[in-house]
Amino acid sequence: VQLQASGGGLVQAGGSLRLSCTASGDIFSINAMGWYRQAPGKQRELVAAITSGGSTNYADSVKGRFTIFRDYAKNTVYLQMNSLKSEDTAVYYCNADIEHWVGREDCWGQGTQVTVSS
């Protein structure tokens, strides 16, 4: 299984970006999908997650600014990021809990850089 993330870039504070991440390969079903981020010198942290049923949760720091949603038919998860702040600068990683025909796998994408200039 591969997770291909895209959509990162350089944006000014107050701007918006949309990240996307598509899962492909041997997939029977996908449980939760989510986005994590890691800033230089910091631990990776959960930004937002969405279950197969559509329930969402967000880090307190992004509530009201970020929205996570899925296209179930395309095995894709999105992160709409509005009102970006310099502290949102990080490498963003997508994650998916994937059921194969013979097991279950916790998959990670390659990371996409988001840089917010103040």
Z-matrix of the N, CA and C atoms (Angstrom, degrees):
N
C 1 1.461
C 2 1.523 1 109.21
N 3 1.332 2 114.84 1 138.37
C 4 1.466 3 120.98 2 176.19
C 5 1.520 4 109.80 3 -120.95
N 6 1.336 5 115.38 4 141.18
C 7 1.459 6 121.83 5 170.23
C 8 1.516 7 107.03 6 -113.50
N 9 1.314 8 115.93 7 119.20
C 10 1.462 9 121.24 8 -178.56
C 11 1.517 10 108.57 9 -110.44
N 12 1.336 11 114.57 10 114.05
C 13 1.469 12 120.28 11 -178.68
C 14 1.518 13 110.41 12 -102.23
N 15 1.325 14 114.99 13 150.12
C 16 1.459 15 120.46 14 177.03
C 17 1.519 16 109.38 15 -155.17
N 18 1.328 17 115.40 16 168.72
C 19 1.447 18 120.30 17 173.57
C 20 1.514 19 115.83 18 109.70
N 21 1.323 20 117.57 19 -5.62
C 22 1.449 21 119.01 20 178.47
C 23 1.520 22 111.47 21 -71.43
N 24 1.330 23 115.01 22 174.05
C 25 1.446 24 119.17 23 179.06
C 26 1.506 25 112.01 24 162.81
N 27 1.320 26 114.49 25 -166.67
C 28 1.462 27 122.57 26 -179.83
C 29 1.526 28 108.68 27 -105.06
N 30 1.321 29 116.19 28 129.55
C 31 1.459 30 120.88 29 -179.04
C 32 1.518 31 108.85 30 -143.29
N 33 1.313 32 116.21 31 151.53
C 34 1.467 33 120.05 32 176.84
C 35 1.525 34 110.35 33 -78.55
N 36 1.294 35 115.29 34 154.97
C 37 1.464 36 120.35 35 176.80
C 38 1.527 37 109.56 36 -56.23
N 39 1.321 38 114.56 37 137.12
C 40 1.453 39 120.49 38 -176.72
C 41 1.509 40 113.56 39 93.24
N 42 1.325 41 116.32 40 -11.85
C 43 1.447 42 120.69 41 -178.85
C 44 1.515 43 113.10 42 -83.74
N 45 1.335 44 115.24 43 -173.17
C 46 1.455 45 121.91 44 -176.46
C 47 1.518 46 111.19 45 -132.24
N 48 1.314 47 114.63 46 152.87
C 49 1.453 48 123.01 47 171.79
C 50 1.523 49 108.02 48 -144.51
N 51 1.317 50 116.20 49 154.14
C 52 1.457 51 121.07 50 172.98
C 53 1.514 52 108.76 51 -125.15
N 54 1.307 53 116.03 52 122.45
C 55 1.451 54 122.58 53 175.16
C 56 1.526 55 109.33 54 -95.75
N 57 1.319 56 115.76 55 147.28
C 58 1.456 57 120.20 56 174.21
C 59 1.517 58 109.35 57 -134.52
N 60 1.307 59 115.57 58 154.61
C 61 1.459 60 121.27 59 -178.70
C 62 1.519 61 107.84 60 -149.96
N 63 1.330 62 115.52 61 122.97
C 64 1.459 63 121.59 62 -177.40
C 65 1.516 64 110.38 63 -115.41
N 66 1.311 65 115.18 64 131.92
C 67 1.456 66 121.70 65 176.54
C 68 1.513 67 109.28 66 -95.39
N 69 1.336 68 115.27 67 138.01
C 70 1.456 69 120.04 68 178.60
C 71 1.518 70 109.42 69 -142.97
N 72 1.327 71 115.14 70 158.70
C 73 1.454 72 119.85 71 179.09
C 74 1.512 73 111.81 72 117.20
N 75 1.330 74 114.79 73 -149.80
C 76 1.457 75 121.77 74 -177.01
C 77 1.529 76 109.78 75 -78.22
N 78 1.315 77 116.52 76 91.90
C 79 1.465 78 121.41 77 -175.53
C 80 1.518 79 110.01 78 -125.97
N 81 1.321 80 115.74 79 124.04
C 82 1.460 81 120.07 80 172.23
C 83 1.529 82 109.29 81 -91.69
N 84 1.316 83 115.61 82 -46.98
C 85 1.463 84 120.93 83 175.05
C 86 1.521 85 108.51 84 -159.11
N 87 1.331 86 114.68 85 162.03
C 88 1.460 87 120.21 86 178.19
C 89 1.517 88 108.72 87 -120.02
N 90 1.299 89 116.06 88 126.82
C 91 1.467 90 120.60 89 177.01
C 92 1.536 91 108.14 90 -83.52
N 93 1.289 92 118.57 91 -117.80
C 94 1.458 93 120.16 92 -179.52
C 95 1.521 94 111.40 93 -76.18
N 96 1.315 95 115.42 94 149.48
C 97 1.455 96 123.00 95 170.45
C 98 1.518 97 107.07 96 -128.22
N 99 1.321 98 115.13 97 151.24
C 100 1.455 99 116.32 98 -177.79
C 101 1.509 100 112.94 99 -159.73
N 102 1.310 101 113.69 100 173.82
C 103 1.459 102 122.14 101 176.51
C 104 1.529 103 108.73 102 -124.18
N 105 1.314 104 114.52 103 135.05
C 106 1.452 105 122.84 104 174.22
C 107 1.522 106 107.48 105 -120.99
N 108 1.309 107 115.86 106 164.49
C 109 1.461 108 119.43 107 174.59
C 110 1.520 109 110.40 108 -143.69
N 111 1.315 110 113.94 109 154.29
C 112 1.461 111 120.21 110 178.33
C 113 1.512 112 109.17 111 -139.11
N 114 1.313 113 115.12 112 116.60
C 115 1.450 114 121.32 113 176.69
C 116 1.528 115 108.83 114 -91.60
N 117 1.322 116 117.66 115 157.71
C 118 1.467 117 120.24 116 -179.66
C 119 1.527 118 111.85 117 -55.38
N 120 1.330 119 115.53 118 129.23
C 121 1.450 120 120.19 119 178.11
C 122 1.506 121 115.41 120 78.35
N 123 1.326 122 116.60 121 4.30
C 124 1.462 123 120.26 122 -178.85
C 125 1.519 124 110.97 123 -121.39
N 126 1.323 125 114.69 124 162.83
C 127 1.457 126 119.81 125 177.37
C 128 1.523 127 110.56 126 -78.42
N 129 1.319 128 114.51 127 155.72
C 130 1.461 129 119.08 128 175.35
C 131 1.519 130 108.48 129 -67.23
N 132 1.335 131 115.84 130 137.23
C 133 1.449 132 119.93 131 -178.59
C 134 1.517 133 110.54 132 -131.53
N 135 1.337 134 115.01 133 151.93
C 136 1.455 135 120.55 134 176.28
C 137 1.522 136 109.14 135 -72.56
N 138 1.335 137 115.88 136 132.76
C 139 1.457 138 121.28 137 175.22
C 140 1.528 139 109.62 138 -99.10
N 141 1.324 140 115.55 139 -51.81
C 142 1.462 141 120.04 140 -178.54
C 143 1.516 142 109.04 141 -160.96
N 144 1.324 143 115.43 142 151.85
C 145 1.454 144 120.40 143 178.52
C 146 1.521 145 109.12 144 -143.67
N 147 1.342 146 114.94 145 155.42
C 148 1.454 147 120.46 146 179.28
C 149 1.526 148 108.19 147 -141.48
N 150 1.314 149 116.29 148 132.83
C 151 1.454 150 120.51 149 -178.31
C 152 1.529 151 110.51 150 -83.81
N 153 1.314 152 115.06 151 175.08
C 154 1.459 153 119.64 152 177.20
C 155 1.525 154 111.14 153 -64.57
N 156 1.321 155 116.68 154 -24.64
C 157 1.452 156 120.81 155 178.89
C 158 1.510 157 114.04 156 -88.96
N 159 1.329 158 116.83 157 -3.10
C 160 1.456 159 120.32 158 176.78
C 161 1.515 160 115.40 159 97.15
N 162 1.319 161 117.85 160 1.19
C 163 1.469 162 119.76 161 176.44
C 164 1.520 163 109.16 162 -72.24
N 165 1.319 164 114.75 163 140.74
C 166 1.457 165 119.95 164 -176.23
C 167 1.520 166 111.45 165 -123.79
N 168 1.315 167 115.37 166 154.74
C 169 1.459 168 120.49 167 168.17
C 170 1.524 169 108.68 168 -144.27
N 171 1.321 170 114.67 169 150.82
C 172 1.455 171 122.01 170 -173.44
C 173 1.518 172 110.85 171 -132.92
N 174 1.320 173 115.11 172 150.76
C 175 1.457 174 119.61 173 168.29
C 176 1.528 175 108.07 174 -65.37
N 177 1.313 176 116.33 175 145.22
C 178 1.462 177 120.04 176 -178.99
C 179 1.527 178 111.55 177 -56.38
N 180 1.313 179 116.30 178 -34.14
C 181 1.463 180 120.92 179 -174.95
C 182 1.533 181 113.40 180 -68.50
N 183 1.341 182 117.10 181 -16.49
C 184 1.466 183 119.31 182 -177.34
C 185 1.522 184 113.14 183 -116.52
N 186 1.313 185 117.55 184 -4.15
C 187 1.469 186 120.42 185 -179.24
C 188 1.528 187 110.24 186 -57.94
N 189 1.322 188 114.04 187 134.08
C 190 1.460 189 119.71 188 -179.59
C 191 1.512 190 113.93 189 86.40
N 192 1.315 191 117.40 190 -12.68
C 193 1.474 192 120.43 191 179.97
C 194 1.526 193 112.22 192 -114.75
N 195 1.323 194 117.06 193 -35.55
C 196 1.468 195 122.12 194 -177.68
C 197 1.529 196 109.76 195 -107.88
N 198 1.324 197 114.98 196 147.74
C 199 1.458 198 121.08 197 175.52
C 200 1.520 199 109.09 198 -133.95
N 201 1.326 200 115.93 199 129.33
C 202 1.453 201 121.07 200 176.17
C 203 1.521 202 108.25 201 -105.45
N 204 1.332 203 115.76 202 138.76
C 205 1.459 204 119.81 203 176.87
C 206 1.521 205 108.96 204 -153.33
N 207 1.320 206 115.59 205 163.24
C 208 1.459 207 121.37 206 -174.90
C 209 1.525 208 111.24 207 -127.42
N 210 1.325 209 113.53 208 150.23
C 211 1.460 210 121.75 209 165.39
C 212 1.522 211 104.90 210 -110.29
N 213 1.328 212 115.41 211 101.32
C 214 1.460 213 119.47 212 -172.41
C 215 1.523 214 111.63 213 -66.53
N 216 1.297 215 117.40 214 -34.12
C 217 1.464 216 120.63 215 -179.15
C 218 1.519 217 111.83 216 -67.27
N 219 1.327 218 116.32 217 -28.68
C 220 1.466 219 121.06 218 -177.61
C 221 1.522 220 112.63 219 -101.97
N 222 1.329 221 117.90 220 4.80
C 223 1.477 222 121.82 221 -177.48
C 224 1.526 223 111.27 222 51.23
N 225 1.296 224 115.80 223 42.30
C 226 1.464 225 121.86 224 -174.68
C 227 1.521 226 111.03 225 -123.26
N 228 1.315 227 114.83 226 139.62
C 229 1.459 228 121.62 227 174.48
C 230 1.526 229 107.93 228 -119.09
N 231 1.315 230 114.86 229 142.78
C 232 1.456 231 121.67 230 -178.69
C 233 1.526 232 109.85 231 -121.69
N 234 1.326 233 114.71 232 153.86
C 235 1.454 234 120.27 233 171.63
C 236 1.524 235 107.11 234 -131.99
N 237 1.313 236 115.48 235 108.02
C 238 1.455 237 120.87 236 175.93
C 239 1.523 238 108.10 237 -88.24
N 240 1.318 239 115.67 238 119.79
C 241 1.459 240 121.20 239 -175.39
C 242 1.526 241 108.70 240 -115.75
N 243 1.319 242 115.64 241 115.34
C 244 1.459 243 122.06 242 178.42
C 245 1.518 244 110.53 243 -115.40
N 246 1.312 245 115.71 244 164.35
C 247 1.471 246 121.46 245 178.46
C 248 1.520 247 111.03 246 48.97
N 249 1.304 248 115.42 247 48.99
C 250 1.467 249 120.30 248 -175.66
C 251 1.525 250 111.21 249 -64.97
N 252 1.320 251 113.35 250 145.79
C 253 1.454 252 121.81 251 179.78
C 254 1.523 253 109.31 252 -120.75
N 255 1.311 254 116.25 253 161.16
C 256 1.467 255 119.62 254 179.91
C 257 1.523 256 111.18 255 -60.06
N 258 1.318 257 116.91 256 -31.56
C 259 1.472 258 119.72 257 179.81
C 260 1.522 259 113.37 258 -73.09
N 261 1.330 260 117.61 259 -5.09
C 262 1.458 261 120.81 260 173.36
C 263 1.524 262 111.63 261 -83.48
N 264 1.315 263 117.25 262 -6.91
C 265 1.461 264 121.15 263 179.22
C 266 1.525 265 110.11 264 -61.97
N 267 1.324 266 115.55 265 125.30
C 268 1.460 267 120.91 266 -176.84
C 269 1.525 268 108.63 267 -179.11
N 270 1.321 269 114.91 268 171.30
C 271 1.458 270 120.31 269 166.69
C 272 1.527 271 106.81 270 -89.81
N 273 1.312 272 115.67 271 127.64
C 274 1.466 273 121.47 272 -177.93
C 275 1.534 274 109.06 273 -102.73
N 276 1.317 275 114.54 274 131.64
C 277 1.463 276 121.71 275 -178.93
C 278 1.524 277 109.90 276 -118.92
N 279 1.322 278 116.30 277 136.12
C 280 1.454 279 118.04 278 172.37
C 281 1.524 280 109.29 279 -94.20
N 282 1.307 281 113.83 280 155.26
C 283 1.453 282 121.43 281 -176.50
C 284 1.516 283 108.91 282 -140.67
N 285 1.322 284 116.60 283 144.65
C 286 1.463 285 119.92 284 178.71
C 287 1.520 286 110.14 285 -145.33
N 288 1.303 287 115.05 286 138.17
C 289 1.457 288 123.10 287 175.65
C 290 1.528 289 106.61 288 -96.32
N 291 1.334 290 116.14 289 104.40
C 292 1.457 291 121.03 290 -167.62
C 293 1.518 292 111.60 291 -112.53
N 294 1.310 293 114.82 292 134.50
C 295 1.456 294 121.29 293 174.45
C 296 1.530 295 108.46 294 -95.70
N 297 1.330 296 114.96 295 122.30
C 298 1.444 297 119.62 296 170.98
C 299 1.534 298 108.12 297 -91.97
N 300 1.296 299 115.86 298 178.57
C 301 1.455 300 119.47 299 176.14
C 302 1.521 301 111.02 300 -67.68
N 303 1.338 302 116.88 301 -25.85
C 304 1.472 303 119.68 302 -175.60
C 305 1.520 304 113.05 303 -120.70
N 306 1.307 305 119.31 304 8.84
C 307 1.450 306 119.63 305 -179.89
C 308 1.511 307 112.53 306 175.76
N 309 1.314 308 114.84 307 -165.12
C 310 1.460 309 121.75 308 -174.93
C 311 1.529 310 107.94 309 -133.08
N 312 1.315 311 117.64 310 142.76
C 313 1.460 312 121.34 311 -174.80
C 314 1.521 313 110.45 312 -140.02
N 315 1.331 314 115.37 313 137.66
C 316 1.456 315 122.31 314 173.41
C 317 1.533 316 107.09 315 -95.15
N 318 1.318 317 116.82 316 110.69
C 319 1.466 318 121.15 317 -171.43
C 320 1.532 319 111.61 318 -109.75
N 321 1.325 320 114.68 319 146.94
C 322 1.459 321 121.61 320 179.06
C 323 1.522 322 110.66 321 -125.55
N 324 1.317 323 115.12 322 143.40
C 325 1.451 324 120.79 323 172.18
C 326 1.519 325 110.58 324 -83.22
N 327 1.325 326 115.48 325 178.55
C 328 1.457 327 121.19 326 -172.54
C 329 1.518 328 113.44 327 -82.94
N 330 1.304 329 119.51 328 -10.48
C 331 1.456 330 121.14 329 -179.25
C 332 1.515 331 111.81 330 93.01
N 333 1.326 332 115.22 331 140.95
C 334 1.454 333 120.95 332 176.28
C 335 1.529 334 107.96 333 -136.05
N 336 1.323 335 115.67 334 133.70
C 337 1.457 336 121.24 335 -174.04
C 338 1.533 337 110.91 336 -80.94
N 339 1.313 338 115.25 337 130.72
C 340 1.459 339 122.10 338 172.05
C 341 1.521 340 107.35 339 -118.37
N 342 1.321 341 116.02 340 122.94
C 343 1.460 342 121.32 341 179.47
C 344 1.520 343 108.84 342 -123.82
N 345 1.328 344 115.35 343 123.42
C 346 1.463 345 120.82 344 -179.26
C 347 1.520 346 107.71 345 -112.18
N 348 1.301 347 116.13 346 118.51
C 349 1.465 348 120.47 347 -179.27
C 350 1.528 349 109.49 348 -93.16
N 351 1.325 350 114.46 349 139.68
C 352 1.475 351 118.78 350 -177.59
C 353 1.518 352 110.85 351 -95.30
